[in-house]
Amino acid sequence: MANDSVGNKQATVYSILLIISFGHFLNDMIQSVIPSVYPILRDDYNLSFLQIGIITFVAQMTSSIMQPVVGRYTDRHPHPYSLTAGMMFTLAGILLLSVASSFGVILLAVATVGIGSAVFHPESSRIAQNAAGVKKGLGQSIFQVGGNGGTALGPLLAAVIILPFGQKSISWFAIAALVAIGALSYVGRWYKTSLRSVRKTVISPAVKNLSPRRIRQALFILCVLTFSKYFYMASMTSYFTFFLMDKFGIDIKQSQLCLFAFLAAVAAGTLIGGAIGDRYGRKLVIWWSILGAAPFALALPYVNFVMTIILAIIIGLVISSAFSAILVYATELKPDKVGMIAGLFFGLNFGLGGIASVFFGWLADLTSIGFIFQLSTLLPLLGIVTGLLPDIESRKKFT
């Protein structure tokens, strides 16, 4: 069925989208184990908040620096089985993390996982866009929601598996990596077949009328929006559990369940945002997603426990729809460089997350966990710069 649709540019190959989303789910579920076990690593190795930030920084920066390079290379030389190769690095890294006995070995393990991510994401994003046909936003959202779902499930599995049995139980996640390798091998075979169909790059009339300088400015604005989103997201994913334990006195398991609720909302919002972007315009989604999250984020540090969780869920639903819209908008500006653009923005995602984790960890050691949440809530206000983006889409209408 998939092969029959390869040459049809308009067709959406849902079977491939679902499989690659499943691979993304398993990949990011494994990666989410790293922040989920921070409380264990902190207690076992007497780590400071700064050292916790450094762990995230190494994982994220290893991935972010390589992703645009990998994407640029695969734009010219596509490799159908690169997704499988990336997952093998992830497998090696998670096994090493399960037996790491020092801070240095922990850093080596998360760096290996980061390399796997760098190889996986740019080409998988291109395959998702290829399989999506004209429904690019939906295709990217299906792909992204797999990753977000895996990220959401990671803390829950960590609470059930790793917290009771300790660091060595991380190795159980190798099973997920092996399943992903098998699933992504099937995607690789489909992609190898699809490469035989030569497709002409389509540039929209609105983009053709933009000067190279205007395109660069638009890409810079998208980078600023990505900065605001992922700096804020880093404060939530890395330090929300500590914030809840510090402010409300709950235990590690309860805080992990609260983080799961936030990340599950992120997964749901991602899928909704892609479909809305295809129908009503991606610029509208970017407006709503980042700036729309601001009032809820601003209120979060000052409310009681129940309202904190409710606001976190609302923020997750709202802010999560931005990335698919930003990525598709960016690839429409540079439709002949999908791999490089995907690598750039996935790289920014991981890189900014790593930098933010170090920054907020340093600031938390210097001040308090509560203070970094008061500061980070200002970041969604940067969504106002969305107004500077050019209109490159035809007017969307309700049907």
C-alpha positions as CSV (number, residue, x, y, z in Angstrom):
1,M,0.0,0.0,0.0
2,A,2.8,2.4,0.9
3,N,4.7,1.8,-2.3
4,D,1.6,2.5,-4.4
5,S,1.5,6.0,-3.0
6,V,5.2,6.8,-3.4
7,G,4.9,8.5,-6.7
8,N,1.7,10.4,-5.9
9,K,2.7,13.7,-4.5
10,Q,-0.7,14.5,-3.1
11,A,-1.1,11.3,-1.2
12,T,-0.6,11.1,2.5
13,V,1.0,7.8,3.4
14,Y,-0.4,7.4,6.9
15,S,1.2,4.0,7.4
16,I,4.7,5.5,7.1
17,L,3.7,8.5,9.2
18,L,2.4,6.3,12.0
19,I,5.5,4.0,11.9
20,I,8.0,6.9,11.9
21,S,5.9,8.5,14.7
22,F,6.2,5.3,16.7
23,G,10.0,5.3,16.1
24,H,10.1,8.9,17.3
25,F,8.0,7.8,20.3
26,L,10.5,5.1,21.3
27,N,13.5,7.4,20.6
28,D,12.3,10.3,22.7
29,M,11.0,8.0,25.4
30,I,14.5,6.6,25.8
31,Q,16.0,10.1,25.8
32,S,13.5,11.3,28.4
33,V,14.9,8.8,30.8
34,I,17.9,11.2,31.3
35,P,16.1,14.1,33.0
36,S,13.7,11.7,34.7
37,V,16.6,10.1,36.7
38,Y,18.1,13.4,37.7
39,P,16.9,13.0,41.3
40,I,18.5,9.6,41.5
41,L,21.8,10.7,40.0
42,R,21.8,13.8,42.3
43,D,21.5,11.6,45.4
44,D,23.8,8.8,44.3
45,Y,26.7,11.0,43.1
46,N,26.1,14.2,45.2
47,L,25.5,16.3,42.1
48,S,24.8,20.0,42.3
49,F,22.1,21.7,40.2
50,L,24.8,23.0,37.9
51,Q,26.1,19.5,37.3
52,I,22.6,18.4,36.4
53,G,22.4,21.3,34.0
54,I,25.8,20.2,32.5
55,I,24.4,16.7,31.9
56,T,21.5,18.1,29.9
57,F,23.9,20.6,28.2
58,V,26.2,17.8,26.9
59,A,23.3,15.7,25.6
60,Q,21.5,18.6,23.9
61,M,24.6,20.3,22.5
62,T,26.0,17.0,21.1
63,S,22.8,16.7,19.2
64,S,22.2,20.3,18.3
65,I,25.7,20.9,16.8
66,M,25.5,17.9,14.5
67,Q,21.9,18.1,13.3
68,P,22.3,20.9,10.8
69,V,25.4,19.3,9.4
70,V,23.7,15.9,9.1
71,G,20.7,17.6,7.5
72,R,22.8,19.5,5.0
73,Y,24.6,16.3,4.0
74,T,21.4,14.2,3.6
75,D,19.9,17.0,1.5
76,R,22.5,16.1,-1.1
77,H,23.1,12.4,-0.2
78,P,19.9,10.8,1.3
79,H,20.6,7.7,3.4
80,P,17.4,5.6,3.8
81,Y,18.8,3.7,6.8
82,S,20.3,6.6,8.7
83,L,17.4,6.4,11.2
84,T,18.3,2.9,12.1
85,A,21.9,3.9,12.5
86,G,20.9,6.8,14.8
87,M,18.9,4.4,17.0
88,M,21.9,2.2,17.4
89,F,23.8,5.1,19.0
90,T,20.9,5.7,21.3
91,L,20.9,2.0,22.3
92,A,24.6,2.2,23.1
93,G,24.2,5.4,25.1
94,I,21.3,4.1,27.3
95,L,23.2,0.9,28.1
96,L,26.3,2.9,29.1
97,L,24.2,5.2,31.3
98,S,22.8,2.1,33.2
99,V,26.3,1.1,34.3
100,A,27.9,4.6,34.6
101,S,29.8,4.9,37.9
102,S,31.1,8.5,37.7
103,F,30.1,11.9,36.5
104,G,32.5,11.6,33.5
105,V,31.0,8.3,32.3
106,I,27.5,9.8,32.7
107,L,28.5,12.6,30.4
108,L,29.9,10.1,27.8
109,A,26.7,8.1,27.9
110,V,24.4,11.1,27.3
111,A,26.7,12.4,24.6
112,T,26.3,9.1,22.8
113,V,22.5,9.4,23.1
114,G,22.9,12.9,21.7
115,I,24.7,11.7,18.6
116,G,21.9,9.2,18.0
117,S,19.4,12.0,18.1
118,A,21.5,14.1,15.7
119,V,21.4,11.3,13.1
120,F,17.8,10.4,13.7
121,H,15.9,13.7,13.6
122,P,16.8,15.6,10.3
123,E,16.2,12.7,8.0
124,S,13.1,11.4,9.9
125,S,11.6,14.9,9.6
126,R,12.2,14.8,5.8
127,I,10.6,11.4,5.5
128,A,7.6,12.6,7.5
129,Q,7.2,15.6,5.2
130,N,7.6,13.3,2.1
131,A,5.0,10.9,3.4
132,A,2.6,13.7,4.4
133,G,2.0,14.9,0.8
134,V,0.1,18.2,0.9
135,K,-0.7,17.8,4.6
136,K,2.7,19.0,5.8
137,G,1.5,20.4,9.1
138,L,-0.4,17.3,10.0
139,G,2.5,15.1,8.9
140,Q,4.9,17.0,11.1
141,S,2.5,16.9,14.0
142,I,2.0,13.1,13.7
143,F,5.8,12.8,13.7
144,Q,6.2,15.2,16.5
145,V,3.4,13.8,18.7
146,G,5.2,10.5,18.7
147,G,8.3,12.2,20.2
148,N,6.2,14.2,22.7
149,G,4.3,11.1,23.7
150,G,7.6,9.3,24.3
151,T,8.9,12.3,26.3
152,A,5.7,12.3,28.4
153,L,5.8,8.5,29.1
154,G,9.5,8.6,30.1
155,P,9.0,10.1,33.5
156,L,6.1,7.8,34.2
157,L,8.2,4.7,33.4
158,A,11.0,6.1,35.4
159,A,8.7,6.4,38.4
160,V,7.5,2.8,37.9
161,I,10.7,1.1,36.8
162,I,13.8,3.1,37.7
163,L,12.9,4.6,41.0
164,P,12.2,1.3,42.7
165,F,15.1,-0.7,41.1
166,G,17.8,1.9,40.7
167,Q,20.2,3.0,37.9
168,K,20.8,-0.4,36.5
169,S,17.2,-0.8,35.5
170,I,17.8,1.9,32.9
171,S,19.0,-1.0,30.7
172,W,15.5,-2.3,30.3
173,F,14.9,0.6,27.9
174,A,17.3,-1.1,25.5
175,I,14.3,-3.3,24.5
176,A,12.5,-0.2,23.2
177,A,15.6,0.7,21.2
178,L,15.7,-2.7,19.6
179,V,12.0,-2.5,18.7
180,A,12.6,1.0,17.1
181,I,15.5,-0.4,15.0
182,G,13.2,-3.0,13.5
183,A,10.4,-0.5,12.8
184,L,12.7,2.1,11.3
185,S,14.3,-0.5,9.0
186,Y,10.8,-0.9,7.4
187,V,10.6,2.9,7.0
188,G,14.1,2.9,5.4
189,R,13.0,0.4,2.8
190,W,10.0,2.5,1.9
191,Y,12.2,5.7,1.7
192,K,14.7,3.9,-0.5
193,T,11.8,3.1,-2.9
194,S,10.5,6.7,-2.8
195,L,13.8,8.1,-3.7
196,R,13.4,6.6,-7.2
197,S,10.6,9.1,-7.9
198,V,12.1,12.4,-8.8
199,R,10.0,15.3,-7.5
200,K,10.4,18.9,-8.5
201,T,10.8,21.3,-5.6
202,V,7.7,23.6,-5.4
203,I,8.1,27.2,-4.2
204,S,5.0,29.1,-3.5
205,P,4.5,32.4,-5.3
206,A,4.5,34.4,-2.1
207,V,8.0,33.0,-1.2
208,K,9.3,33.7,-4.8
209,N,8.5,37.3,-4.2
210,L,10.6,37.5,-1.0
211,S,14.2,38.7,-1.3
212,P,17.0,36.5,0.1
213,R,17.4,39.2,2.9
214,R,13.7,39.0,3.8
215,I,13.9,35.2,4.0
216,R,16.9,35.4,6.2
217,Q,15.1,37.9,8.5
218,A,12.1,35.6,8.6
219,L,14.3,32.6,9.6
220,F,15.9,34.7,12.3
221,I,12.5,35.6,13.7
222,L,11.6,31.9,13.8
223,C,14.8,31.3,15.7
224,V,13.9,33.9,18.2
225,L,10.5,32.3,18.6
226,T,12.2,28.9,19.0
227,F,14.4,30.4,21.7
228,S,11.5,31.7,23.7
229,K,9.6,28.4,23.5
230,Y,12.5,26.0,24.3
231,F,14.1,28.2,27.0
232,Y,10.7,28.1,28.8
233,M,10.2,24.4,28.1
234,A,13.7,23.6,29.5
235,S,12.7,25.2,32.8
236,M,9.6,22.9,32.9
237,T,11.2,19.6,31.8
238,S,14.4,19.9,33.8
239,Y,13.2,21.7,37.0
240,F,9.4,21.4,37.3
241,T,9.8,18.3,39.6
242,F,12.2,20.2,41.8
243,F,9.9,23.2,41.9
244,L,7.0,21.1,43.0
245,M,9.0,19.3,45.7
246,D,10.5,22.5,47.0
247,K,7.3,24.6,47.0
248,F,4.7,22.0,48.0
249,G,6.7,19.3,49.7
250,I,5.6,16.4,47.5
251,D,7.8,13.3,47.0
252,I,9.7,12.3,43.8
253,K,7.1,9.9,42.5
254,Q,4.3,12.5,42.8
255,S,6.4,15.1,41.1
256,Q,7.2,12.7,38.2
257,L,3.4,12.1,37.8
258,C,2.9,15.9,37.6
259,L,5.6,16.2,35.0
260,F,3.9,13.4,33.0
261,A,0.7,15.4,33.0
262,F,2.4,18.4,31.6
263,L,4.3,16.4,28.9
264,A,1.1,14.5,28.0
265,A,-0.6,17.9,27.4
266,V,2.4,18.8,25.2
267,A,1.8,15.7,23.1
268,A,-1.9,16.5,22.7
269,G,-1.3,20.1,21.8
270,T,1.3,19.1,19.1
271,L,-1.2,17.0,17.2
272,I,-4.0,19.6,17.4
273,G,-1.7,22.4,16.3
274,G,-0.6,20.7,13.1
275,A,-4.1,20.1,11.8
276,I,-5.1,23.7,12.7
277,G,-2.0,25.1,10.9
278,D,-2.9,23.2,7.7
279,R,-6.4,24.6,7.7
280,Y,-6.1,28.1,9.1
281,G,-2.5,29.0,8.6
282,R,0.8,28.4,10.4
283,K,1.4,32.0,11.3
284,L,-1.9,32.0,13.3
285,V,-0.8,28.9,15.2
286,I,2.6,30.5,16.1
287,W,0.8,33.6,17.4
288,W,-1.6,31.6,19.5
289,S,0.9,29.0,20.7
290,I,3.7,31.2,22.1
291,L,2.1,34.5,23.0
292,G,-1.1,32.7,24.0
293,A,0.7,30.8,26.7
294,A,2.0,33.9,28.3
295,P,-0.8,34.7,30.8
296,F,-0.9,31.2,32.1
297,A,2.9,31.0,32.4
298,L,2.9,34.3,34.3
299,A,0.4,33.1,36.8
300,L,2.0,29.6,37.4
301,P,4.6,30.5,40.1
302,Y,2.0,32.2,42.4
303,V,-0.9,29.8,42.7
304,N,-1.6,26.7,44.9
305,F,-0.8,23.1,44.0
306,V,-4.0,22.2,42.2
307,M,-3.9,25.4,40.1
308,T,-0.2,24.9,39.4
309,I,-1.0,21.5,37.8
310,I,-4.0,22.9,35.9
311,L,-2.0,25.8,34.5
312,A,0.9,23.5,33.6
313,I,-1.5,21.4,31.5
314,I,-3.0,24.4,29.8
315,I,0.5,25.8,29.0
316,G,1.5,22.4,27.6
317,L,-1.5,22.2,25.3
318,V,-1.0,25.8,24.1
319,I,2.7,26.2,23.7
320,S,3.4,22.8,22.1
321,S,1.7,23.5,18.8
322,A,4.4,26.0,17.8
323,F,7.2,23.7,16.7
324,S,5.4,21.9,13.9
325,A,4.1,25.3,12.6
326,I,7.6,26.9,12.8
327,L,9.3,24.0,11.1
328,V,6.9,23.7,8.2
329,Y,6.9,27.5,7.8
330,A,10.7,27.5,7.7
331,T,10.8,24.6,5.1
332,E,8.4,26.5,2.9
333,L,10.9,29.4,2.9
334,K,13.7,27.0,1.9
335,P,11.8,24.0,0.2
336,D,15.0,22.7,-1.4
337,K,16.8,22.4,1.9
338,V,14.4,20.5,4.1
339,G,17.0,18.4,5.8
340,M,19.2,21.3,6.7
341,I,16.3,23.4,8.0
342,A,14.9,20.5,10.0
343,G,18.4,19.9,11.4
344,L,18.8,23.6,12.2
345,F,15.5,23.9,14.1
346,F,15.8,20.5,15.8
347,G,19.3,21.5,16.7
348,L,18.1,24.8,18.1
349,N,15.5,22.8,20.1
350,F,18.1,20.6,21.7
351,G,20.9,23.2,21.9
352,L,18.7,25.9,23.5
353,G,17.3,23.4,25.9
354,G,20.8,22.4,26.9
355,I,22.0,26.0,27.3
356,A,18.8,26.9,29.3
357,S,19.3,23.9,31.6
358,V,22.8,25.0,32.5
359,F,21.7,28.6,32.9
360,F,18.7,27.8,35.1
361,G,20.7,25.2,37.0
362,W,23.4,27.8,37.7
363,L,20.8,30.4,38.6
364,A,18.9,27.9,40.9
365,D,22.2,27.2,42.8
366,L,22.7,31.0,43.1
367,T,19.2,31.9,44.0
368,S,16.3,29.4,44.3
369,I,14.1,27.1,42.2
370,G,11.2,29.5,42.8
371,F,13.1,32.4,41.3
372,I,14.0,30.7,38.0
373,F,10.3,29.9,37.5
374,Q,9.4,33.6,38.2
375,L,12.0,34.6,35.6
376,S,11.2,32.0,32.9
377,T,7.5,32.9,32.8
378,L,8.5,36.1,30.9
379,L,9.8,34.2,27.9
380,P,6.5,33.5,26.1
381,L,6.0,37.3,25.8
382,L,8.6,37.2,23.0
383,G,5.8,35.7,20.9
384,I,4.9,39.2,19.9
385,V,7.6,39.1,17.2
386,T,5.4,36.8,15.2
387,G,3.9,39.9,13.8
388,L,7.1,40.5,11.9
389,L,6.8,37.3,9.8
390,P,5.8,37.7,6.2
391,D,2.5,36.2,5.0
392,I,3.5,33.3,2.7
393,E,0.3,31.3,2.9
394,S,-3.0,31.7,1.0
395,R,-5.8,33.0,3.2
396,K,-7.3,30.1,5.1
397,K,-11.0,29.8,5.6
398,F,-13.4,27.8,7.8
399,T,-15.2,25.1,5.9
